[in-house]
């Protein structure tokens, strides 16, 4: 699993960080046009509808300047271009400045539209890096604070002076400041989770594709060994006869002809295998359940733990199922067994019980078990708080967890209609328990279709 952690834990962090600010210019331009349209409508309604006096010329100038910038960007760059993080941050900073100018002209924090400061900051939190979001949040705090003290009068009915208490301004400033901080933190956290889940799902697709390719190669290798056994055996016998010598010219000619025919047969077999339809029900693609488990466990037998495999029928006269060598099953169970071996002190037990309806595989270790505070989160990507067994001497291994790999294994098995249950052992012994249950017809070779490789 080291290659997987290196590739996708690193790429997941990259997705969350450096690539977070890749925002399409067209999206930002459209959002600005919507904001400018709303600002223009509000100013015109206040001035001509309510007949409240306000510095109309200055307000329209601020809106026109922002509109001109939008037109310039539209003609200067293709709308499909994606802005890097810092350029998108500058774009939002200009929006905040334009909004601050309009609020300065129309009452500052006395204007209820001051809450619109939250819009650019929230969008930044969902699309840009944490550094850019903090910078925009700080800029918003500065503008909100300045507007609490410096602003032109709030547009109101002529001859009816409005006196807004200072306590209200303080409350409005507090509400906007808290709203800015909360919305930015909440939006950033949600977007982080979304990006991490996206990276984890991408890793799942990559692992499944890789496992399918490896499974296809394994199948071809098994088929080649099975099909080529007879002609290669014949070639070996003929070669020994030729090596002993003492053959007449006619016998030697017959042996050479046999060698040629068997070589042609090998060529035909290899050609046939290269054209073998993917997912065909061949002998090498289906295995008895105990053989499949032996194949999955075999790569981990060199670890410092003992493996105990038990396969039994839960009902009398129930035949052992044959299982497709589906890559998601091989990878998923292999990952669970590898994790159990990593955390076990001495033994990993793999117990299989099958009947006419279900196939249940339980994987138990005698390690420390799952921590109570994370047992409900195990199976989510990047959950890595379970401590490694004390025998590991690798740097940083004391908190080496089962985050992305465990998530991928669980996701792949659930795609094969498995139900995965994660808990600690309940038989009076310490350790973790992972139970995987399938409907028998979902994975049995006689009733299920193999996953295309």
C-alpha positions in Angstrom: 0.0 0.0 0.0 3.0 2.3 0.2 2.8 3.2 -3.5 -0.9 4.1 -3.0 -0.2 6.4 -0.1 2.6 8.1 -1.9 0.6 8.7 -5.0 -2.8 9.7 -3.7 -2.1 11.2 -0.2 0.3 13.5 -2.0 -2.1 14.2 -4.9 -5.0 14.7 -2.5 -3.1 17.4 -0.7 -2.1 19.0 -4.0 -5.8 19.1 -5.0 -6.7 20.7 -1.8 -3.9 23.2 -2.0 -2.2 24.4 -5.2 -5.0 23.5 -7.6 -7.8 24.9 -5.4 -7.6 28.3 -7.1 -8.1 27.2 -10.6 -11.4 29.1 -11.3 -12.8 29.7 -14.7 -12.8 33.4 -15.6 -16.2 33.0 -17.2 -17.7 32.0 -13.9 -16.3 35.1 -12.1 -17.4 37.4 -14.9 -20.9 36.0 -14.7 -21.0 36.4 -10.9 -19.8 40.0 -11.2 -22.5 40.8 -13.9 -25.2 39.4 -11.5 -23.8 41.5 -8.6 -23.6 44.7 -10.7 -27.1 44.1 -12.0 -28.4 43.8 -8.4 -26.5 46.9 -7.3 -27.8 49.0 -10.2 -31.3 47.9 -9.6 -31.1 48.7 -5.9 -29.7 52.2 -6.5 -32.3 53.1 -9.1 -35.1 51.8 -7.0 -33.9 53.8 -3.9 -33.4 57.0 -6.0 -36.3 57.0 -8.4 -38.7 54.6 -6.7 -38.4 55.7 -3.1 -37.1 59.2 -4.0 -34.4 59.0 -1.4 -31.5 61.4 -2.2 -28.2 59.8 -2.7 -25.0 60.6 -4.7 -26.3 58.9 -7.9 -23.4 60.0 -10.1 -20.7 58.6 -7.8 -22.6 55.3 -7.3 -23.1 54.9 -11.1 -19.4 55.7 -11.6 -18.3 52.9 -9.2 -20.6 50.4 -10.9 -19.5 51.5 -14.4 -15.8 51.1 -13.4 -16.5 47.5 -12.3 -18.5 46.9 -15.5 -15.7 48.3 -17.7 -13.2 45.9 -15.9 -15.6 43.0 -16.7 -15.8 44.0 -20.4 -12.0 44.4 -20.6 -11.4 41.0 -19.1 -13.9 39.4 -21.4 -12.2 40.8 -24.5 -8.6 40.4 -23.2 -8.8 36.8 -22.2 -10.8 33.8 -23.3 -13.7 33.2 -21.0 -12.6 29.5 -20.7 -9.3 30.4 -19.2 -8.7 29.3 -15.6 -7.3 31.8 -13.3 -4.5 30.9 -10.8 -5.1 31.3 -7.2 -3.6 34.8 -6.8 -5.4 36.3 -9.8 -8.7 35.0 -8.6 -8.0 36.5 -5.2 -7.2 39.9 -6.8 -10.5 39.6 -8.7 -12.4 39.1 -5.5 -10.5 41.9 -3.7 -11.6 44.3 -6.5 -15.2 43.2 -5.9 -14.8 43.9 -2.2 -13.4 47.3 -2.8 -16.2 48.2 -5.2 -18.8 47.1 -2.6 -17.0 49.1 0.1 -17.1 52.2 -2.1 -20.9 51.8 -2.7 -21.5 51.3 1.0 -19.4 54.3 1.9 -21.7 56.4 -0.5 -24.9 54.9 0.9 -24.6 54.9 4.7 -21.8 52.4 5.6 -22.9 49.8 8.2 -26.3 51.6 8.5 -27.0 50.1 5.1 -28.5 46.6 5.5 -26.8 45.5 2.3 -23.5 45.5 4.2 -24.0 41.8 4.7 -23.1 41.3 1.0 -19.4 41.3 2.1 -20.0 37.6 2.9 -20.5 36.7 -0.8 -17.0 37.1 -2.1 -15.4 35.6 1.0 -17.7 32.6 0.9 -17.0 31.9 -2.7 -13.3 32.3 -2.1 -13.5 29.7 0.7 -15.0 27.2 -1.6 -12.6 27.8 -4.6 -9.4 29.4 -3.5 -6.5 28.4 -1.1 -6.7 29.0 2.6 -4.1 31.7 2.3 -6.1 33.7 -0.2 -9.3 33.2 1.8 -7.7 34.5 5.0 -6.4 37.5 3.0 -9.8 38.3 1.7 -11.4 37.8 5.1 -8.9 40.2 6.6 -9.6 42.8 3.9 -13.4 42.4 4.6 -12.8 43.0 8.3 -10.9 46.2 7.5 -13.6 47.5 5.2 -16.4 46.7 7.7 -14.6 48.4 10.5 -13.8 51.5 8.5 -17.4 51.7 7.3 -18.6 51.7 10.9 -16.9 55.1 11.4 -16.5 56.7 7.9 -19.5 56.9 5.5 -21.9 59.3 3.9 -25.5 59.6 5.3 -27.9 56.8 4.8 -30.4 57.7 2.0 -33.7 58.5 3.7 -36.9 60.6 3.4 -36.1 64.3 3.0 -37.0 66.2 6.1 -37.2 63.0 8.2 -33.8 62.6 9.8 -32.9 59.1 10.9 -31.0 58.5 14.1 -29.5 55.0 14.3 -28.1 54.2 17.8 -24.5 53.5 18.1 -25.3 50.2 19.9 -27.1 49.1 16.7 -24.0 49.8 14.6 -21.9 47.8 17.1 -24.3 45.0 16.9 -24.4 45.1 13.1 -20.6 45.2 12.9 -20.4 42.2 15.3 -23.0 40.2 13.3 -21.2 40.8 10.0 -17.8 40.0 11.4 -19.0 36.8 13.0 -20.9 35.9 9.9 -17.8 36.5 7.7 -15.7 34.3 10.0 -18.3 31.5 10.4 -19.3 31.4 6.7 -15.6 31.3 5.5 -14.7 28.6 8.0 -17.8 26.5 7.3 -17.5 26.8 3.5 -13.8 26.1 3.5 -14.2 23.0 5.6 -17.0 21.6 3.4 -15.0 22.3 0.3 -12.0 20.5 1.8 -14.1 17.5 2.5 -15.4 17.5 -1.0 -12.0 17.8 -2.5 -10.6 15.0 -0.4 -13.5 12.8 -1.2 -13.0 13.5 -4.9 -9.3 12.6 -4.6 -10.2 9.4 -2.8 -12.8 8.4 -5.4 -10.2 9.1 -8.1 -7.8 6.9 -6.3 -10.5 4.2 -6.2 -11.1 4.4 -9.9 -7.3 4.2 -10.5 -6.9 1.2 -8.2 -9.8 -0.7 -9.8 -8.5 -0.1 -13.3 -5.0 -1.2 -12.2 -6.4 -4.3 -10.5 -8.4 -5.1 -13.5 -5.3 -4.9 -15.7 -3.3 -7.1 -13.3 -6.2 -9.6 -13.1 -6.3 -9.8 -16.8 -2.6 -10.5 -17.0 -2.9 -13.1 -14.2 -5.6 -14.8 -16.2 -3.6 -14.8 -19.4 -0.6 -16.2 -17.5 -2.7 -19.0 -16.0 -4.3 -19.8 -19.3 -1.0 -19.8 -21.0 0.4 -22.3 -18.4 -2.6 -24.5 -18.8 -2.9 -24.5 -22.6 0.8 -24.6 -23.3 1.6 -27.5 -20.9 0.8 -30.3 -23.4 2.8 -29.0 -26.5 5.7 -27.9 -24.4 5.8 -31.3 -22.7 5.9 -33.0 -26.1 8.7 -30.7 -27.3 10.7 -31.5 -24.1 10.4 -35.3 -24.8 11.3 -35.0 -28.4 14.3 -32.8 -27.5 15.5 -35.5 -25.1 15.2 -38.2 -27.8 17.2 -36.1 -30.2 19.8 -35.4 -27.5 20.3 -39.2 -26.9 21.0 -39.7 -30.6 21.0 -43.1 -32.4 18.0 -42.1 -34.5 17.6 -43.1 -38.2 17.2 -40.3 -40.7 13.5 -41.1 -41.0 12.9 -41.0 -37.2 14.8 -37.8 -37.0 12.7 -36.3 -39.7 9.5 -37.4 -37.9 10.8 -35.9 -34.7 11.7 -32.6 -36.3 8.2 -32.5 -38.0 6.7 -33.1 -34.5 8.7 -30.3 -33.1 7.6 -28.0 -35.8 3.9 -29.0 -35.4 4.1 -28.5 -31.6 5.7 -25.1 -32.1 2.9 -24.1 -34.4 0.4 -25.3 -31.8 2.1 -23.1 -29.2 1.9 -20.1 -31.6 -1.8 -20.8 -32.3 -2.5 -21.0 -28.5 -0.8 -17.7 -27.8 -2.6 -16.1 -30.7 -5.9 -17.4 -29.4 -5.2 -16.1 -25.9 -4.4 -12.7 -27.2 -7.8 -12.6 -28.8 -9.6 -14.1 -25.8 -12.7 -12.0 -25.0 -12.4 -10.1 -21.7 -14.5 -11.5 -18.9 -15.0 -14.9 -20.7 -16.0 -17.7 -18.3 -12.7 -19.6 -18.5 -11.3 -22.1 -16.1 -8.6 -19.8 -14.8 -11.0 -17.0 -13.9 -13.1 -18.9 -11.3 -11.7 -20.5 -8.2 -13.1 -22.4 -5.2 -13.6 -20.1 -2.3 -10.7 -21.6 -0.2 -8.3 -21.4 -3.1 -9.2 -17.8 -3.7 -8.5 -17.0 -0.1 -5.2 -18.8 -0.2 -4.3 -16.7 -3.3 -5.2 -13.5 -1.4 -3.3 -14.4 1.8 -0.2 -15.8 0.0 1.6 -12.4 -0.5 1.3 -11.7 3.2 2.6 -15.0 4.6 6.1 -13.7 4.9 5.0 -11.2 7.6 5.7 -11.9 11.3 2.2 -13.3 12.0 0.4 -16.6 11.6 -2.6 -16.9 9.3 -5.4 -19.3 10.2 -8.0 -19.8 7.4 -11.3 -21.7 8.1 -13.9 -22.4 5.5 -17.1 -24.1 6.5 -20.7 -24.6 5.4 -23.3 -23.0 7.6 -25.9 -25.6 6.5 -25.5 -29.3 5.7 -25.1 -30.4 2.1 -24.2 -27.0 0.9 -21.5 -27.1 -1.8 -18.5 -24.7 -1.5 -19.0 -21.8 -3.9 -16.7 -21.0 -6.8 -15.9 -17.3 -7.0 -14.9 -15.1 -9.9 -11.4 -13.7 -9.6 -12.9 -10.2 -9.7 -10.2 -7.5 -9.1 -12.3 -5.6 -6.6 -12.7 -8.7 -4.4 -9.0 -9.6 -4.6 -7.9 -6.0 -3.8 -10.6 -5.3 -1.1 -10.0 -8.5 0.9 -6.3 -8.3 0.3 -6.2 -4.8 1.8 -8.2 -5.8 4.9 -6.0 -8.9 5.4 -2.9 -6.7 5.0 -4.1 -4.2 7.6 -5.0 -7.0 10.0 -1.5 -8.4 9.6 0.1 -5.0 10.2 -1.8 -4.5 13.5 -1.8 -8.1 14.7 0.6 -9.3 17.5 0.8 -13.0 16.5 -2.2 -14.2 14.5 -4.8 -13.2 11.8 -7.9 -15.4 11.6 -9.9 -15.5 8.3 -13.2 -17.4 8.8 -15.6 -18.1 6.1 -19.2 -19.3 6.6 -21.4 -19.9 3.6 -24.9 -21.2 3.0 -27.5 -21.1 0.2 -28.1 -17.4 0.7 -24.9 -15.7 1.9 -21.1 -15.8 2.0 -19.6 -14.2 5.1 -15.9 -13.6 5.5 -14.6 -12.5 8.9 -11.1 -11.1 9.3 -9.9 -10.9 12.9 -6.5 -9.9 14.4 -5.2 -10.0 17.9 -3.9 -6.4 17.9 -5.0 -3.4 19.8 -8.3 -3.1 18.0 -10.1 0.0 16.8 -10.0 3.1 18.9 -13.4 4.0 20.3 -13.3 7.6 19.0 -12.7 6.6 15.4 -14.5 3.3 15.0 -17.5 5.1 13.5 -15.3 6.9 11.1 -13.2 4.0 9.8 -14.0 3.6 6.1 -13.9 7.3 5.4 -10.9 8.6 3.5 -7.9 10.0 5.4 -9.0 8.6 8.8 -5.5 7.6 10.1 -5.7 7.8 13.9 -5.5 4.1 14.8 -2.1 3.3 16.3 0.2 0.7 14.6 1.3 -2.3 16.5 4.2 -1.7 18.8 6.6 -4.0 16.9 6.8 -1.5 14.0 10.1 0.4 14.0 9.5 2.6 11.0 9.7 6.3 11.6 6.2 7.8 12.1 4.6 4.3 12.1 3.0 4.8 15.5 0.2 6.7 13.7 0.3 4.9 10.4 -3.4 4.5 9.7 -5.8 2.9 7.4 -7.2 6.0 5.6 -7.3 6.0 1.9 -6.5 2.3 1.3 -9.2 1.2 3.7 -11.7 3.5 2.1 -10.8 2.2 -1.4 -11.1 -1.4 -0.2 -14.5 -0.8 1.4 -15.8 1.1 -1.6 -14.7 -1.6 -4.1 -16.2 -4.4 -2.0 -19.5 -2.5 -1.7 -19.6 -2.1 -5.4 -19.7 -5.9 -5.6 -22.8 -5.8 -3.4 -20.9 -6.6 -0.2 -21.9 -5.3 3.2 -18.9 -4.4 5.3 -19.1 -4.3 9.1 -16.3 -2.9 11.2 -16.0 -3.5 14.9 -13.8 -4.8 17.7 -13.9 -8.5 18.6 -16.7 -9.7 20.8 -15.4 -13.2 21.7 -13.6 -12.0 24.8 -10.3 -11.4 23.0 -8.6 -8.1 22.1 -8.4 -7.2 18.4 -10.3 -5.8 15.4 -13.0 -7.5 13.3 -13.9 -6.8 9.8 -16.9 -8.8 8.4 -17.8 -8.8 4.7 -21.1 -10.4 3.7 -22.3 -11.0 0.1 -25.5 -12.4 -1.2 -24.2 -15.7 -2.6 -25.6 -15.1 -6.1 -23.7 -11.8 -6.3 -20.2 -13.4 -6.5 -20.7 -17.1 -7.2 -19.4 -18.1 -10.6 -22.4 -20.1 -11.5 -24.9 -17.3 -11.0 -22.9 -14.0 -11.3 -21.4 -12.3 -14.3 -17.7 -11.5 -13.9 -16.6 -7.9 -13.7 -15.1 -7.0 -17.1 -11.4 -6.7 -16.8 
